């Protein structure tokens, strides 16, 4: 997996060789949708799940997202991004699931390539990620309501909220649409997220001490589909 991300980064760097700014290009605003892979770090969490014979989570998640990007003639890039991923793993009687929602804001961005067709830019920013982990015991068919609610421990739900630094790189290609100034945007996005502090777990508004440390952001590679306006 690390080799794959290193290959992507190397390809990005290769494009720097033709990164010439076009002074005739005006400021650009773009709306993006993202579809791809988010490779998170759940090792410590999976160790705890495994000790209790609960299904362990996969570190690779399919993520989807939305983004707003502004690129200026002075090569400054500004972006906002919203991402979601979720997954569940099941054994005979128990299901473990995770859902993560994040919002990111760039603090500084710079365009290496800026012309009418190709744009390549990197941003450093701050991301807030809320992650919810649930462990649910399977409910047999025809279970009586009173029987279910009388048993404590049918379901566990734990949450952790993290602030992460992130670095993203985009490479996009613009296709001119007929009879309009808008352009179809195709591209790829690579990102890395680094937590500022250890995970703080909460269940029912109560802090859980000595919880497993996770990186719910990790690495990401996404296909970009959007339009300029």
C-alpha positions as CSV (number, residue, x, y, z in Angstrom):
1,X,0.0,0.0,0.0
2,X,2.8,2.4,0.9
3,X,4.5,1.6,-2.5
4,X,1.2,2.5,-4.3
5,X,1.0,5.9,-2.6
6,X,4.7,6.6,-3.2
7,X,4.1,5.8,-6.9
8,X,1.3,8.3,-7.0
9,X,3.4,10.9,-5.3
10,X,6.2,10.3,-7.8
11,X,3.9,10.8,-10.7
12,X,2.7,14.1,-9.3
13,X,6.2,15.3,-8.9
14,X,6.9,14.4,-12.5
15,X,4.3,16.8,-13.7
16,X,6.2,19.7,-12.1
17,X,8.6,19.6,-15.0
18,X,6.0,21.1,-17.3
19,X,4.3,23.3,-14.7
20,X,4.2,26.7,-16.5
21,X,1.8,29.4,-15.4
22,X,-0.4,30.9,-18.1
23,X,-0.9,34.6,-17.4
24,X,-4.0,34.7,-19.6
25,X,-5.9,32.4,-17.2
26,X,-8.4,34.1,-14.9
27,X,-9.4,33.1,-11.4
28,X,-11.1,29.7,-11.3
29,X,-13.8,28.3,-9.1
30,X,-14.5,24.6,-9.1
31,X,-17.0,22.2,-7.5
32,X,-15.6,18.6,-7.1
33,X,-17.0,15.2,-6.2
34,X,-14.6,12.6,-5.0
35,X,-14.7,8.8,-5.1
36,X,-11.8,6.5,-3.9
37,X,-9.8,4.8,-1.2
38,X,-9.1,5.9,2.3
39,X,-6.4,3.8,4.0
40,X,-6.8,4.3,7.8
41,X,-5.0,3.0,10.8
42,X,-7.2,0.8,13.0
43,X,-4.5,-1.5,14.4
44,X,-4.9,-0.7,18.1
45,X,-8.7,-0.7,17.8
46,X,-8.6,-4.1,16.0
47,X,-6.4,-5.5,18.8
48,X,-9.1,-4.6,21.4
49,X,-11.9,-5.9,19.2
50,X,-10.0,-9.2,18.6
51,X,-9.4,-9.7,22.3
52,X,-13.2,-9.6,22.8
53,X,-13.9,-11.9,19.8
54,X,-15.5,-9.0,17.9
55,X,-15.1,-8.7,14.1
56,X,-12.1,-6.5,13.2
57,X,-12.4,-3.6,10.8
58,X,-10.7,-3.4,7.4
59,X,-8.2,-0.5,7.2
60,X,-9.2,0.2,3.5
61,X,-12.4,2.1,3.1
62,X,-14.4,3.4,0.1
63,X,-14.8,7.2,0.6
64,X,-16.9,9.8,-1.1
65,X,-16.7,13.5,-0.8
66,X,-17.5,17.0,-2.0
67,X,-15.1,19.9,-2.5
68,X,-15.1,23.6,-3.3
69,X,-11.9,25.0,-4.8
70,X,-10.8,28.5,-5.8
71,X,-7.6,29.0,-7.8
72,X,-6.2,32.5,-8.4
73,X,-3.9,33.9,-11.0
74,X,-1.4,34.4,-8.3
75,X,-1.2,30.6,-7.9
76,X,-3.0,30.6,-4.6
77,X,-5.3,27.6,-4.0
78,X,-8.1,27.6,-1.5
79,X,-10.2,24.5,-0.8
80,X,-12.9,23.1,1.5
81,X,-13.7,19.4,1.6
82,X,-16.3,17.1,3.1
83,X,-15.8,13.3,3.2
84,X,-17.6,10.3,4.4
85,X,-16.8,6.6,4.7
86,X,-18.4,3.7,6.4
87,X,-18.0,-0.1,6.6
88,X,-19.1,-3.1,8.6
89,X,-17.7,-6.5,9.4
90,X,-19.7,-9.5,10.6
91,X,-19.2,-12.9,12.2
92,X,-21.9,-15.4,13.1
93,X,-23.6,-13.2,15.8
94,X,-21.8,-9.9,16.0
95,X,-21.4,-6.9,13.6
96,X,-18.7,-4.2,14.0
97,X,-19.2,-1.0,12.0
98,X,-17.5,2.3,11.7
99,X,-18.6,5.6,10.2
100,X,-16.4,8.7,9.8
101,X,-17.4,12.2,8.6
102,X,-14.8,14.9,8.1
103,X,-14.6,18.5,7.1
104,X,-11.3,20.1,5.9
105,X,-10.3,23.7,5.3
106,X,-7.0,24.6,3.6
107,X,-4.8,27.0,5.4
108,X,-2.4,27.5,2.5
109,X,-2.4,26.2,-1.1
110,X,-0.1,26.7,-4.1
111,X,-0.6,25.9,-7.8
112,X,2.4,24.3,-9.6
113,X,0.6,24.0,-12.9
114,X,-2.1,26.5,-14.0
115,X,-3.2,26.7,-17.6
116,X,-6.6,26.3,-19.3
117,X,-6.5,22.5,-19.4
118,X,-4.2,21.3,-16.6
119,X,-4.1,22.4,-13.0
120,X,-2.0,20.9,-10.3
121,X,-1.9,22.3,-6.7
122,X,-1.1,21.2,-3.2
123,X,-2.7,22.4,0.0
124,X,-1.9,22.2,3.7
125,X,-4.9,22.4,6.0
126,X,-6.8,21.4,9.1
127,X,-9.4,18.6,9.2
128,X,-12.0,17.7,11.8
129,X,-13.1,14.0,11.8
130,X,-15.9,12.5,13.9
131,X,-15.7,8.7,14.0
132,X,-18.3,6.3,15.4
133,X,-17.7,2.6,16.1
134,X,-20.6,0.3,16.9
135,X,-20.6,-3.3,18.0
136,X,-24.0,-4.9,17.7
137,X,-25.2,-8.4,18.7
138,X,-27.4,-10.1,16.1
139,X,-31.1,-10.0,17.0
140,X,-32.8,-13.4,16.4
141,X,-36.0,-13.3,14.4
142,X,-39.3,-13.0,16.4
143,X,-37.5,-11.5,19.3
144,X,-39.9,-9.9,21.8
145,X,-39.3,-6.2,22.5
146,X,-39.3,-6.6,26.3
147,X,-36.8,-9.5,26.1
148,X,-34.4,-7.4,24.0
149,X,-34.5,-4.2,26.1
150,X,-34.0,-6.3,29.3
151,X,-30.5,-7.3,28.3
152,X,-27.8,-4.7,28.9
153,X,-24.9,-5.0,26.4
154,X,-26.8,-5.8,23.2
155,X,-25.0,-2.8,21.6
156,X,-21.9,-0.7,22.2
157,X,-21.4,2.7,20.5
158,X,-18.2,4.7,21.0
159,X,-17.2,7.9,19.3
160,X,-13.9,9.9,19.0
161,X,-13.4,13.3,17.5
162,X,-10.0,14.2,16.1
163,X,-8.3,17.3,14.6
164,X,-5.8,16.3,12.0
165,X,-3.3,18.2,9.8
166,X,-3.7,17.3,6.2
167,X,-1.7,17.6,3.0
168,X,-3.5,17.2,-0.4
169,X,-2.4,17.3,-4.0
170,X,-4.8,17.6,-6.9
171,X,-4.1,17.1,-10.6
172,X,-7.1,18.0,-12.8
173,X,-7.9,18.3,-16.5
174,X,-10.6,20.6,-17.8
175,X,-12.8,19.7,-20.8
176,X,-14.5,22.7,-22.4
177,X,-18.3,22.3,-22.7
178,X,-20.1,23.6,-25.8
179,X,-22.1,26.8,-25.6
180,X,-21.0,27.6,-22.0
181,X,-18.1,29.0,-20.0
182,X,-18.3,26.0,-17.7
183,X,-15.8,23.1,-18.0
184,X,-16.0,19.5,-17.0
185,X,-13.2,18.6,-14.5
186,X,-11.6,15.2,-14.3
187,X,-8.6,14.3,-12.1
188,X,-7.1,12.6,-9.2
189,X,-6.5,13.6,-5.6
190,X,-3.9,12.3,-3.1
191,X,-3.9,13.1,0.6
192,X,-2.4,12.3,4.0
193,X,-3.9,13.1,7.4
194,X,-1.8,13.3,10.6
195,X,-3.6,13.4,14.1
196,X,-2.5,16.1,16.5
197,X,-3.2,14.0,19.6
198,X,-4.2,10.6,20.8
199,X,-7.8,9.5,20.3
200,X,-10.3,10.4,23.0
201,X,-13.1,7.9,23.2
202,X,-16.6,8.8,24.5
203,X,-19.6,6.6,25.2
204,X,-22.9,8.2,26.2
205,X,-21.1,11.4,27.1
206,X,-18.7,9.6,29.4
207,X,-15.0,9.6,28.7
208,X,-13.4,6.2,28.2
209,X,-9.8,6.2,29.5
210,X,-6.8,4.4,27.9
211,X,-8.6,3.8,24.6
212,X,-6.9,2.6,21.4
213,X,-5.2,5.2,19.3
214,X,-6.4,5.4,15.7
215,X,-5.8,7.5,12.6
216,X,-9.2,7.8,11.0
217,X,-7.7,9.9,8.1
218,X,-4.6,8.1,7.0
219,X,-3.9,8.0,3.3
220,X,-6.4,8.7,0.5
221,X,-6.5,8.5,-3.2
222,X,-9.6,9.7,-5.0
223,X,-11.0,10.2,-8.5
224,X,-12.2,13.7,-9.1
225,X,-15.3,14.6,-11.1
226,X,-16.6,18.1,-11.1
227,X,-17.0,21.4,-13.1
228,X,-15.7,24.9,-13.1
229,X,-18.0,27.9,-12.9
